[in-house]
Amino acid sequence: MTRHLTAGLALAFILGVVALDATGAPPNPYKAPAALAFGSGLPTSGGFCGAMPK
């Protein structure tokens, strides 16, 4: 396979997935998750397995 064929197939696949997603449900920016979500915003609860014992 050449690079052009592989790139074309990859681009077609990505566009197909985006089109399938867009037709499944209309986009709603008010219900969309945050673009950058570094956590839930909730305080931690429980332990961390990698924490050193005191």
LUMFI-421033 format. One record per residue (C-alpha): residue in one letter; x, y, z. Coordinates in Angstrom, 1 decimal. Example, Ala and Ser with C-alpha at 12.3 -4.5 7.8 and 13.67 -1.06 7.14 Angstrom:
REM residues 2
A	12.3	-4.5	7.8
S	13.7	-1.1	7.1
END
This chain:
REM residues 54
M	0.0	0.0	0.0
T	1.2	3.5	-0.7
R	1.0	6.4	1.7
H	-1.6	8.1	-0.3
L	-3.9	5.1	-0.2
T	-3.4	4.5	3.5
A	-3.9	8.2	4.3
G	-7.0	8.3	2.2
L	-8.4	5.2	3.8
A	-7.7	6.6	7.3
L	-9.2	9.9	6.5
A	-12.3	8.2	5.0
F	-12.7	6.1	8.1
I	-12.4	9.1	10.5
L	-14.9	11.1	8.4
G	-17.2	8.1	8.4
V	-17.1	7.8	12.1
V	-17.8	11.5	12.6
A	-20.7	11.4	10.1
L	-22.1	8.3	11.8
D	-21.9	10.1	15.2
A	-23.4	13.3	13.8
T	-26.4	11.5	12.3
G	-27.0	9.4	15.5
A	-27.8	12.4	17.7
P	-27.7	16.1	16.9
P	-24.9	17.9	18.6
N	-25.9	19.8	21.7
P	-23.1	22.0	23.1
Y	-25.0	22.5	26.4
K	-24.8	18.8	27.2
A	-21.4	18.1	25.8
P	-18.6	17.2	28.1
A	-15.8	19.6	28.7
A	-13.1	19.6	26.0
L	-10.3	19.4	28.7
A	-11.5	17.5	31.8
F	-8.7	16.8	34.2
G	-11.0	15.2	36.7
S	-14.6	15.2	38.0
G	-14.0	18.1	40.3
L	-15.0	16.0	43.3
P	-12.7	15.6	46.3
T	-10.8	12.3	46.5
S	-12.2	9.5	48.7
G	-10.5	6.3	49.6
G	-6.9	5.4	49.3
F	-4.3	5.3	46.6
C	-2.6	2.0	46.0
G	0.7	3.6	45.2
A	0.8	5.8	48.3
M	3.7	5.1	50.7
P	2.7	3.9	54.2
K	3.3	6.3	57.0
END
